[in-house]
Amino acid sequence: MQKYVALIDTHRKFLYILLIFLILLAGAGIRRLDIDTDFTLFMPDTSEYKETLDQMNEIFGTSQQMMILLEAPEENLSLSLLENYRELQKFLTEMENTQFVSGPTPTRITSGETDVNFDNLKENDVRSTVDYYQTLGELSPIKHYEGNIYAVFTLFPEADFGIADIEQIETFLAEREENYFLSGDVYMQHKIIAYILSILFFLPPLAVILLFFVFRSQIGDIKSTFIALLPAIIGAQWTVGLIGWSGREVSMVSVLAPIFTIVIGSADGLHFVSHVQDSLQEGQTKIKSVVSTLKIVGKPIIITTLTSMIGFLSLMIMDTAAINDLATFAALGIFLAGIITWLVLPLILTGNFNLARPKAVYGNKISALIQKLWGKKAISLLFVLLIIAGWGSTRLNTEFNFLMIYREFTQVYQNHEKIQEIHEGSTPVFAFVETEQDPLAFDNARKIMALQQKLQKQESTTQTISPYSFIARMYASRMELPEPEYPDQQMVINMIYMMISQQEENPIRNLLAREQNTIRFSIFPLNLKNETLNNIESTLKDFNEENKDIRVRVTGAQYLMKDLNEMMIVNQRNTLYLAFFLIFLMLLISLRRFKPSIISLLPIIFTVIFLLGFLGISGISLNIITATIFSITIGVGVDYAVHFTSVWQYHKNKGLNSQKAAEKAYKYTARPILANAFGLAIGLSALLLSPIRLHLYVSILMWVAMMSGVFFSLSFLPTVLRKVK
């Protein structure tokens, strides 16, 4: 270590220049960052639902859609209001990245006695249009609700439809002072860009500020605190810069990587500076203090860096691109923070820099309180907590859907709630239907319409819309029938279909592929919960068993999410097994003794069990974001055991018995461990301000994980180690 420190001291000027150059290079990479808004990142790479979705999209084009809801008082229904609707529908239709738009004012309506040309409206067209739409029931694009009138526009986008198109629509509506609501999967996807940018450029600095106040209370001096945080800050900056230079995109999941790098990577800097302060207080010189610190914490820093990386890389088992990106970027950031700690802190602390000791340390009172629990009290409390956790883990759920991404105060969430209230149903899923003969044949139509009615009678479904719905409504209108009825003569079916298909803006074109003997129909679930989706799928499976000439498969983005939800328990279990195995090997290599390695692993096992129990008790679901907390808990929580056990073993090798070595280790490690745990929890409290609900869960779970991890590491671990012979 002495030669290494001397080498750094000799090449001080060159190393400073290299460091500044790399910081500037990373800054240039940050300017090249792109944002990934695709929600398919959350979805498994292999899924029956995905195969069905790909096949359906190949025939019909994208299944994504965007809904625009305009609100106006009932008394405002007039010619000018319909003219406003027509202007919007023409604007949406003429947009470059729009396939077509379904709305209340197409080019023309010709049905029975109703004949309206919306490009040449007249006063009497208002009443005839309203009367016509009242006959359409659930298909009507004009809704009446609590004294207001709502116009529903459904936009089917091209593949290149993006945030610029959404902003163009919002600008158009704002300029006309319309009271509007936007929703749909394509809208929710692309609106994430603004949120990701705010997270990326606002929350990491906030995390640094929060960590700074926590660490300063332990380190004492402002400059010393900044030096302790510097490796993590630089590591996060280099990580984001490398993402930019590599051409990879940042998603709502991988955007957490720089925050994790800061809060986790700061631990090594805290331990390093804290130990240097202890050595200086004992009268050693700067060089000797840095050398002795590297001897004591140098190897633990390497081990804890590797264990934190292992915690994240174990997430690679999960079959989803979002988690794989986060695992890669976070592991890279923590690796860089560890390298920078070994390089930058010796470089700075051996120079013309004086470290100050803290005047008051709040951690001393907390550590003294925890130390009083050593022995039977710690074991008893551990036993009680594990019983509670075991009960809570039986209540674990794996719910996760698009709406859970956004918090209640966001405009995206509020828009979706309003449209769901008016449109009677959540974001639609699709039934993909393949028939042996003409799908419009009466026999096929009769069976599918019976299936629609069965779905609509269930509590899980609010409404369904199929090509048969349009034909039945059109036939009833022309024949002046009181209820929708599907014609039983093929000639009449063909005639009505021809009339409807000539209407360029009729959605039937997006639901029927007659040449391929396929249709799809929209199913509006009551909500997006797993139970609701399972009930819908079960009904379709029963239909397939009863009808061998028609095959119906359910699909949609939310079913891919459900597939991921159902895989979460198995994925999480396999991730934990792999992480525990690899970290045990690292402990064995570090401590070179089997028994201390096993003992050091126990606190983190208890923490994971308690965290699972908390998920069940709190109702927070186990999903692809909250699953990352377990990896962080394993990777970071084991750091506390590594630092404590390494210092305990160091003093054992110096000739102290287990009891004295445990007390000495506690004296040296309790303060930085407490500061690090509070720092991590408080640092990730920056996520409380995130508009992403899943980030809020990360912050809450980090508090639970860190506090339980500290308790088990500083009470149970010394209780056992002081008895080891």
C-alpha positions in Angstrom: 0.0 0.0 0.0 2.9 2.3 0.8 4.3 2.0 -2.7 0.9 2.6 -4.2 0.4 5.8 -2.2 3.9 6.9 -3.1 3.2 6.3 -6.8 0.1 8.5 -6.6 2.0 11.2 -4.8 4.7 11.2 -7.5 2.3 11.4 -10.5 -0.1 13.8 -8.8 -0.2 16.5 -11.6 -0.7 13.9 -14.4 -3.5 12.2 -12.5 -5.3 15.5 -11.9 -5.1 16.3 -15.6 -6.4 12.9 -16.6 -9.3 13.1 -14.1 -10.4 16.5 -15.5 -10.1 15.2 -19.1 -12.3 12.2 -18.3 -14.9 14.4 -16.5 -15.1 16.7 -19.6 -15.4 13.7 -21.9 -18.3 12.3 -19.9 -20.0 15.7 -20.0 -19.9 15.6 -23.8 -21.4 12.1 -23.7 -24.3 13.3 -21.5 -25.2 15.8 -24.3 -25.8 12.8 -26.6 -28.4 11.1 -24.4 -31.6 9.8 -25.9 -34.8 8.9 -24.1 -36.5 5.5 -24.5 -40.3 5.8 -24.1 -41.2 2.3 -25.3 -43.2 0.4 -22.6 -42.2 -2.9 -24.3 -39.1 -2.6 -22.1 -41.2 -3.9 -19.3 -42.4 -6.9 -21.2 -40.8 -10.3 -21.3 -38.9 -11.2 -24.5 -40.7 -14.5 -24.8 -44.5 -14.7 -24.3 -47.6 -16.2 -26.0 -49.3 -12.9 -25.7 -46.4 -11.2 -27.5 -46.6 -13.7 -30.4 -50.3 -13.1 -30.7 -49.8 -9.3 -30.5 -47.1 -9.4 -33.2 -49.3 -11.5 -35.5 -52.3 -9.2 -34.9 -50.2 -6.0 -35.6 -48.8 -7.5 -38.7 -52.4 -7.8 -40.1 -54.0 -4.7 -38.7 -51.1 -2.4 -38.0 -50.4 -1.1 -34.5 -52.8 -1.8 -31.7 -51.8 1.4 -30.0 -54.3 4.2 -29.9 -54.7 7.6 -28.3 -58.0 9.0 -27.0 -58.8 12.7 -27.0 -61.8 13.7 -24.9 -63.4 17.2 -25.2 -65.6 18.5 -22.4 -68.3 21.2 -22.8 -71.5 22.1 -20.9 -74.7 20.4 -22.4 -76.2 23.8 -23.3 -73.2 24.5 -25.6 -74.3 21.9 -28.0 -74.7 23.9 -31.2 -73.5 24.3 -34.8 -70.3 26.0 -33.8 -69.5 23.2 -31.4 -69.8 20.6 -34.1 -67.7 22.9 -36.4 -65.0 22.9 -33.6 -65.2 19.1 -33.5 -64.8 18.9 -37.3 -61.7 21.2 -37.2 -60.1 19.0 -34.7 -60.9 15.8 -36.5 -59.5 17.2 -39.8 -56.4 18.4 -38.0 -55.8 15.0 -36.4 -56.5 13.1 -39.7 -54.1 15.3 -41.7 -51.2 14.8 -39.2 -48.3 13.1 -40.9 -48.0 10.2 -38.4 -51.7 9.4 -38.2 -53.3 6.3 -39.8 -56.9 7.4 -39.3 -59.1 9.0 -36.7 -62.5 7.9 -35.4 -64.6 10.8 -34.0 -68.0 12.5 -33.9 -67.5 14.5 -37.1 -66.2 12.3 -40.0 -66.4 13.6 -43.6 -69.9 12.3 -43.9 -72.6 10.3 -42.1 -75.1 8.5 -44.3 -77.5 6.2 -42.5 -81.2 5.8 -42.9 -82.7 9.2 -42.8 -79.5 10.8 -41.6 -77.3 12.4 -44.2 -74.8 14.9 -42.9 -71.8 16.5 -44.7 -69.6 17.8 -41.9 -67.6 19.9 -44.3 -70.8 21.9 -45.1 -72.7 21.9 -41.8 -76.2 23.5 -41.4 -78.2 24.4 -38.3 -80.5 21.4 -38.6 -77.5 19.0 -38.8 -77.0 19.5 -35.0 -80.2 17.7 -34.1 -80.0 15.0 -36.8 -76.4 14.2 -35.7 -77.3 14.0 -32.0 -80.3 11.8 -32.8 -78.2 9.5 -34.9 -75.5 9.1 -32.3 -78.1 8.3 -29.6 -79.0 5.2 -31.6 -75.4 3.9 -31.5 -75.3 3.2 -27.8 -71.8 2.3 -26.7 -70.4 3.1 -30.2 -71.4 6.7 -30.0 -68.5 9.2 -30.1 -70.6 11.7 -28.2 -71.3 11.0 -24.5 -73.7 12.8 -22.1 -72.6 12.8 -18.5 -73.6 14.9 -15.4 -74.7 17.9 -17.4 -71.8 17.9 -19.8 -71.3 16.7 -23.3 -68.1 14.8 -24.2 -66.7 14.2 -27.7 -64.5 11.2 -28.0 -61.8 11.1 -30.7 -59.7 7.9 -31.1 -56.5 8.3 -33.0 -54.7 5.3 -34.5 -51.0 6.3 -34.9 -48.3 5.3 -37.4 -45.1 3.8 -36.1 -43.3 7.1 -36.1 -45.9 8.9 -34.0 -44.1 10.5 -31.0 -43.9 13.2 -28.4 -43.7 15.9 -31.1 -47.1 14.8 -32.4 -48.6 14.8 -28.9 -47.2 18.3 -28.3 -48.7 19.5 -31.6 -52.1 18.2 -30.6 -51.9 19.8 -27.1 -50.9 23.1 -28.7 -53.8 23.0 -31.1 -56.3 22.3 -28.3 -54.7 24.9 -25.9 -54.9 27.7 -28.6 -58.6 27.0 -28.9 -59.0 27.0 -25.1 -60.6 23.6 -25.2 -61.2 21.7 -22.0 -59.6 18.4 -23.0 -58.2 15.1 -21.7 -55.7 12.8 -23.4 -55.0 9.2 -22.7 -54.2 5.8 -24.3 -51.1 3.6 -24.2 -49.3 5.7 -26.9 -49.9 8.9 -24.9 -48.8 7.4 -21.6 -45.6 6.1 -23.3 -44.4 9.3 -24.9 -45.4 11.6 -22.0 -42.7 9.9 -19.9 -40.0 11.8 -21.7 -40.5 15.0 -19.7 -40.6 13.1 -16.5 -37.4 11.2 -17.3 -35.6 14.4 -18.1 -36.7 16.0 -14.8 -35.6 12.9 -12.9 -32.3 12.7 -14.7 -31.3 16.3 -14.1 -33.0 17.2 -10.9 -33.1 14.1 -8.6 -29.4 13.1 -8.7 -28.3 16.6 -7.5 -31.0 16.5 -4.8 -29.7 13.1 -3.7 -26.2 14.5 -3.4 -27.5 17.4 -1.3 -29.4 15.1 1.1 -26.4 12.8 1.4 -24.2 15.8 2.1 -26.1 16.8 5.2 -26.1 13.3 6.5 -22.4 12.7 5.9 -21.4 16.1 7.2 -23.0 15.3 10.6 -20.5 12.4 10.7 -17.5 13.8 9.0 -17.8 17.3 10.4 -16.1 19.5 7.8 -17.8 20.7 4.7 -14.7 20.1 2.4 -14.1 16.7 3.9 -17.8 15.7 3.3 -17.6 16.8 -0.3 -14.4 14.8 -0.8 -16.1 11.7 0.6 -19.0 12.2 -1.9 -16.7 13.0 -4.8 -16.1 9.4 -6.1 -19.8 8.6 -6.2 -20.6 11.9 -8.0 -17.9 11.4 -10.6 -18.9 7.7 -11.0 -22.5 8.8 -11.7 -21.4 11.4 -14.2 -19.1 8.9 -16.0 -21.9 6.3 -16.1 -24.4 8.7 -17.7 -21.7 9.9 -20.1 -20.8 6.3 -21.1 -24.5 5.7 -21.8 -24.6 8.7 -24.1 -21.4 7.7 -25.9 -22.6 4.1 -26.3 -25.8 5.2 -28.1 -28.0 3.4 -25.5 -31.2 5.1 -24.5 -32.4 6.0 -20.9 -35.7 4.6 -19.8 -37.8 5.3 -16.7 -36.0 2.3 -15.1 -32.4 2.9 -16.1 -32.7 6.6 -15.1 -32.3 5.3 -11.6 -28.8 4.1 -12.3 -27.0 7.4 -11.6 -29.1 7.9 -8.4 -28.2 4.3 -7.2 -24.5 5.0 -8.1 -24.5 8.2 -6.0 -26.2 6.7 -2.9 -24.5 3.3 -3.0 -21.1 4.4 -4.3 -20.8 7.1 -1.6 -20.4 4.4 1.1 -16.8 3.7 0.2 -15.9 7.4 0.3 -17.6 7.7 3.7 -15.7 4.7 5.2 -12.4 5.9 3.7 -12.6 9.5 5.0 -13.9 8.3 8.4 -11.0 5.9 8.8 -8.4 8.6 7.8 -9.9 10.9 10.4 -9.6 8.2 13.0 -5.9 7.6 12.1 -5.1 11.3 12.1 -6.8 11.7 15.5 -4.4 9.0 16.8 -1.4 11.1 15.7 -0.4 9.6 12.4 0.8 11.6 9.4 -1.3 12.1 6.3 0.6 9.5 4.3 0.6 7.0 7.1 -3.1 7.6 7.7 -4.0 6.9 4.0 -1.7 3.9 4.0 -3.2 2.4 7.2 -6.7 3.2 5.9 -6.1 1.3 2.7 -4.8 -1.6 4.7 -7.9 -1.7 6.8 -10.7 -0.8 4.4 -9.0 -1.2 1.0 -9.9 -4.8 0.6 -13.4 -4.3 2.0 -14.0 -1.5 -0.5 -13.1 -3.9 -3.3 -15.3 -6.6 -1.9 -18.3 -4.3 -1.2 -18.0 -2.8 -4.7 -18.1 -6.3 -6.2 -21.0 -7.4 -3.9 -23.0 -4.3 -4.9 -22.3 -5.1 -8.5 -23.3 -8.7 -8.0 -26.6 -7.6 -6.4 -27.5 -5.6 -9.5 -26.1 -8.1 -12.1 -28.1 -10.9 -10.6 -31.1 -9.0 -12.0 -30.0 -10.0 -15.5 -31.9 -13.3 -14.9 -35.1 -11.4 -15.4 -36.4 -11.7 -18.9 -37.0 -7.9 -19.5 -34.9 -5.3 -21.2 -35.8 -2.6 -18.6 -34.2 -4.4 -15.7 -31.3 -5.6 -17.8 -30.4 -2.0 -18.6 -30.7 -0.9 -15.0 -28.6 -3.8 -13.8 -25.9 -3.0 -16.4 -25.7 0.7 -15.9 -26.0 0.6 -12.0 -23.3 -2.1 -11.8 -21.1 0.0 -14.1 -21.6 3.1 -12.0 -20.8 1.3 -8.7 -17.7 -0.2 -10.3 -16.5 3.3 -11.5 -17.2 4.8 -8.0 -15.1 2.0 -6.4 -12.2 2.6 -8.9 -12.4 6.4 -8.3 -12.4 5.9 -4.5 -9.0 4.1 -4.8 -7.6 6.7 -7.1 -9.1 10.1 -6.2 -9.2 9.9 -2.4 -5.5 9.0 -1.8 -4.7 11.6 -4.5 -6.6 14.4 -2.6 -6.0 13.3 1.0 -2.2 13.0 0.7 -2.0 16.6 -0.7 -2.3 19.9 1.0 -5.7 19.2 2.6 -6.6 19.0 6.3 -9.4 16.8 7.6 -11.6 18.1 10.5 -13.3 15.9 13.0 -17.0 16.3 13.7 -17.9 18.3 16.8 -21.1 16.3 17.4 -22.1 12.9 16.0 -25.7 11.9 16.2 -24.8 8.3 15.3 -23.0 7.8 18.7 -26.3 7.9 20.6 -27.9 5.5 18.1 -25.0 3.1 18.1 -24.9 3.1 21.9 -28.6 2.2 22.0 -28.1 -0.6 19.5 -25.1 -1.9 21.5 -27.3 -2.3 24.6 -29.3 -4.8 22.6 -26.4 -7.2 22.2 -27.2 -10.7 23.4 -30.6 -12.2 24.3 -32.5 -8.9 23.5 -31.2 -8.9 19.9 -32.0 -12.6 19.4 -35.5 -12.2 20.8 -36.3 -9.1 18.7 -35.0 -10.9 15.6 -37.3 -13.8 16.3 -40.4 -11.5 16.6 -39.5 -9.6 13.4 -39.1 -12.8 11.5 -42.5 -14.1 12.7 -44.2 -10.9 11.5 -42.3 -11.0 8.2 -43.4 -14.6 7.6 -47.0 -13.7 8.1 -46.6 -10.7 5.8 -45.0 -12.6 3.0 -48.1 -14.8 2.6 -50.0 -11.6 1.5 -47.5 -10.8 -1.3 -48.9 -9.6 -4.6 -47.4 -9.0 -8.1 -49.8 -6.4 -9.5 -48.2 -4.1 -12.1 -49.8 -2.1 -14.9 -49.3 1.0 -16.9 -51.4 3.2 -14.7 -49.3 2.2 -11.7 -46.4 3.9 -13.3 -47.7 7.4 -12.7 -48.6 9.1 -9.4 -52.0 10.5 -8.7 -50.9 14.2 -9.0 -49.7 13.8 -12.6 -51.7 15.0 -15.5 -51.4 11.6 -17.2 -53.0 9.8 -14.3 -55.8 12.4 -13.9 -56.5 12.3 -17.7 -56.8 8.5 -17.6 -59.2 8.5 -14.7 -61.4 11.1 -16.4 -61.6 9.2 -19.7 -62.1 5.9 -17.8 -65.1 7.5 -16.0 -66.7 8.8 -19.1 -65.8 6.0 -21.5 -66.7 3.3 -19.0 -63.6 1.2 -19.0 -59.9 1.2 -18.8 -57.3 1.0 -21.6 -58.7 -1.7 -24.0 -57.2 -5.1 -24.6 -57.9 -7.1 -27.8 -59.4 -10.4 -28.8 -57.8 -11.7 -31.9 -60.2 -13.9 -33.8 -59.4 -16.4 -36.6 -62.2 -18.1 -38.5 -62.2 -21.0 -41.0 -64.6 -19.1 -43.4 -65.8 -15.5 -44.0 -65.7 -13.8 -40.6 -68.8 -11.7 -41.5 -70.9 -14.9 -42.1 -74.0 -14.9 -39.9 -73.0 -18.1 -38.0 -69.5 -16.6 -37.1 -71.0 -13.3 -36.2 -73.7 -14.9 -34.1 -71.1 -16.8 -32.0 -68.8 -13.8 -31.5 -71.6 -11.5 -30.6 -72.8 -14.0 -28.0 -69.2 -14.0 -26.7 -69.3 -10.2 -26.5 -72.6 -10.3 -24.6 -71.2 -12.8 -22.1 -68.2 -10.6 -21.5 -70.3 -7.5 -21.0 -72.4 -9.3 -18.4 -69.3 -9.9 -16.3 -68.2 -7.5 -13.7 -64.7 -7.6 -15.2 -65.8 -5.9 -18.5 -67.6 -2.7 -19.2 -68.0 -2.9 -22.9 -66.8 -4.5 -26.1 -66.6 -3.2 -29.7 -66.3 -5.4 -32.7 -67.0 -5.1 -36.5 -70.3 -6.8 -35.8 -71.2 -4.0 -33.5 -71.1 -1.5 -36.4 -72.9 -3.7 -38.8 -75.7 -4.5 -36.3 -76.1 -0.8 -35.4 -76.2 0.2 -39.1 -78.7 -2.5 -40.0 -81.0 -1.6 -37.1 -80.8 2.1 -38.1 -81.8 1.4 -41.7 -84.5 -1.1 -40.8 -85.7 1.1 -37.9 -85.4 -1.7 -35.4 -85.6 -0.9 -31.7 -82.4 -2.8 -30.9 -79.1 -3.7 -32.7 -79.5 -6.8 -34.8 -77.1 -8.6 -37.1 -78.6 -9.4 -40.5 -79.1 -13.1 -41.3 -78.8 -12.7 -45.1 -75.3 -12.7 -46.7 -76.4 -10.2 -49.4 -77.6 -7.7 -46.8 -74.4 -8.2 -44.7 -72.2 -7.5 -47.8 -74.2 -4.4 -48.7 -74.0 -2.9 -45.2 -70.3 -3.7 -44.9 -69.7 -2.0 -48.2 -71.5 1.1 -47.0 -69.5 1.2 -43.8 -66.1 0.5 -45.4 -66.6 3.5 -47.7 -66.5 5.7 -44.7 -62.8 6.4 -44.5 -62.9 7.3 -40.8 -64.9 4.3 -39.6 -63.0 2.1 -37.1 -64.2 -1.1 -38.7 -61.3 -0.8 -41.1 -59.0 -1.3 -38.1 -60.9 -4.3 -36.8 -61.6 -6.5 -39.8 -59.3 -8.3 -42.3 -61.8 -10.2 -44.4 -59.3 -11.6 -46.8 -57.3 -13.3 -44.0 -60.5 -14.5 -42.2 -59.6 -12.6 -39.1 -61.1 -9.9 -36.9 -60.1 -8.2 -33.7 -62.4 -6.7 -31.2 -61.7 -4.3 -28.3 -62.5 -5.3 -24.7 -62.6 -2.6 -22.1 -61.7 -4.1 -18.7 -63.2 -2.6 -15.5 -59.6 -2.2 -14.4 -56.1 -3.5 -15.2 -55.7 -5.9 -12.2 -54.5 -9.4 -12.8 -57.7 -10.9 -11.5 -59.8 -8.9 -14.0 -57.5 -9.9 -16.9 -57.6 -13.6 -15.9 -61.4 -13.5 -15.8 -61.6 -12.2 -19.4 -59.1 -14.7 -20.6 -60.9 -17.6 -18.9 -64.1 -16.6 -20.7 -62.3 -16.7 -24.1 -60.8 -20.1 -23.3 -64.2 -21.5 -22.5 -65.4 -20.2 -25.9 -62.6 -21.9 -27.7 -63.4 -25.3 -26.1 -67.0 -25.0 -27.3 -66.3 -23.7 -30.8 -63.7 -25.6 -32.8 -64.1 -23.6 -36.0 -63.2 -20.3 -34.4 -60.1 -19.5 -32.5 -60.0 -16.5 -30.1 -56.8 -15.3 -28.4 -56.5 -12.4 -26.0 -53.6 -10.0 -26.2 -52.5 -6.4 -25.6 -49.8 -4.6 -23.8 -51.4 -5.2 -20.4 -51.4 -8.9 -20.9 -47.7 -8.8 -21.5 -47.5 -7.0 -18.2 -49.5 -9.7 -16.6 -47.2 -12.3 -18.0 -44.3 -10.4 -16.4 -46.3 -10.2 -13.1 -46.8 -13.9 -13.0 -43.1 -14.5 -13.6 -42.0 -12.2 -10.8 -42.0 -14.7 -7.9 -39.9 -17.2 -9.8 -37.6 -14.5 -11.2 -37.1 -13.0 -7.8 -36.4 -16.3 -6.2 -33.8 -17.2 -8.8 -32.2 -13.8 -8.5 -31.9 -14.1 -4.7 -30.4 -17.6 -5.0 -27.8 -16.4 -7.5 -27.0 -13.2 -5.5 -26.6 -15.1 -2.2 -24.4 -17.7 -3.8 -22.1 -15.2 -5.5 -21.8 -13.0 -2.5 -21.0 -15.9 -0.2 -18.1 -16.8 -2.5 -16.9 -13.2 -2.3 -17.1 -13.3 1.5 -15.2 -16.6 1.5 -12.5 -15.1 -0.7 -12.4 -12.0 1.5 -12.5 -13.5 5.0 -10.8 -16.8 4.1 -12.9 -18.6 6.8 -16.1 -20.5 6.3 -17.8 -19.7 9.7 -17.4 -15.9 9.6 -18.5 -15.9 5.9 -21.7 -17.8 6.8 -22.3 -15.5 9.9 -21.8 -12.4 7.8 -24.4 -13.5 5.3 -27.1 -14.1 7.9 -28.0 -10.4 8.6 -28.7 -9.8 4.9 -30.8 -13.0 4.7 -32.9 -11.7 7.6 -33.2 -8.3 6.0 -34.5 -9.8 2.7 -37.1 -11.9 4.7 -38.2 -8.9 6.6 -38.5 -6.8 3.3 -40.7 -9.5 1.7 -42.9 -9.4 4.8 -43.1 -5.6 4.6 -44.2 -5.8 1.0 -47.1 -8.1 1.9 -48.1 -6.0 4.9 -48.0 -2.7 3.1 -49.7 -3.9 -0.1 -46.8 -2.7 -2.3 -46.5 -5.1 -5.1 -43.5 -7.2 -6.0 -42.8 -5.8 -9.5 -39.8 -5.2 -11.8 -38.9 -1.9 -10.0 -39.5 -3.0 -6.3 -37.5 -6.2 -7.2 -34.4 -4.0 -7.6 -34.5 -3.1 -3.9 -33.7 -6.7 -3.0 -30.6 -6.6 -5.1 -29.6 -3.2 -3.6 -30.3 -4.7 -0.1 -28.2 -7.7 -0.7 -25.4 -5.8 -2.4 -25.3 -2.9 0.1 -26.5 -4.7 3.2 -23.7 -7.2 3.0 -21.3 -4.3 2.9 -22.1 -3.6 6.5 -21.3 -7.2 7.5 -18.1 -7.1 5.4 -16.8 -4.0 7.0 -17.7 -5.1 10.5 -16.4 -8.7 10.1 -13.2 -7.5 8.3 -12.3 -5.1 11.1 -13.3 -7.8 13.7 -11.0 -10.2 12.0 -8.2 -7.6 11.7 -8.2 -7.1 15.4 -8.5 -10.8 16.1 -5.3 -11.3 14.1 -3.7 -8.6 16.2 -4.2 -10.8 19.2 -7.5 -9.6 20.7 -10.2 -12.2 21.8 -13.6 -12.3 20.0 -15.3 -10.2 22.6 -12.7 -7.4 22.5 -12.4 -7.6 18.7 -16.2 -7.2 18.4 -16.1 -4.2 20.6 -13.2 -2.7 18.7 -14.9 -3.4 15.4 -18.1 -1.8 16.6 -16.2 1.3 17.7 -14.7 1.8 14.3 -17.6 0.7 12.0 -20.9 1.6 13.8 -20.6 5.4 13.0 -19.9 5.0 9.2 -22.3 2.1 8.9 -25.1 4.2 10.5 -24.2 7.2 8.4 -24.1 5.2 5.3 -27.5 3.6 6.0 -29.2 6.9 6.8 -27.4 8.4 3.8 -28.7 5.8 1.4 -32.2 6.0 2.8 -32.3 9.8 2.9 -30.4 10.1 -0.4 -33.1 7.9 -2.2 -35.8 10.1 -0.4 -35.2 12.4 -3.4 -37.4 9.9 -5.3 -40.3 11.0 -3.1 -40.6 13.9 -5.5 -40.6 11.7 -8.6 -43.8 11.7 -10.7 -43.3 7.9 -11.1 -45.1 5.9 -8.5 -42.7 3.1 -8.7 -39.9 5.4 -7.7 -41.9 6.4 -4.6 -42.0 2.7 -3.7 -38.2 2.4 -4.1 -37.7 5.2 -1.6 -40.1 3.7 1.0 -38.5 0.2 0.6 -35.0 1.6 0.9 -35.8 3.1 4.3 -37.2 -0.3 5.5 -34.2 -2.2 4.0 -31.5 0.0 5.4 -32.9 0.4 8.9 -33.5 -3.4 9.2 -30.1 -4.1 7.7 -28.4 -1.8 10.1 -30.2 -3.4 13.1 -29.3 -7.0 12.1 -25.7 -6.1 11.2 -25.0 -4.1 14.4 -27.0 -6.2 16.9 -27.2 -9.8 15.7 -23.7 -9.9 14.0 -21.6 -8.7 17.0 -23.8 -10.9 19.3 -22.7 -14.0 17.3 -19.1 -12.9 16.5 -18.1 -12.1 20.0 -18.8 -15.8 20.9 -16.8 -17.2 17.9 -13.7 -19.1 19.1 
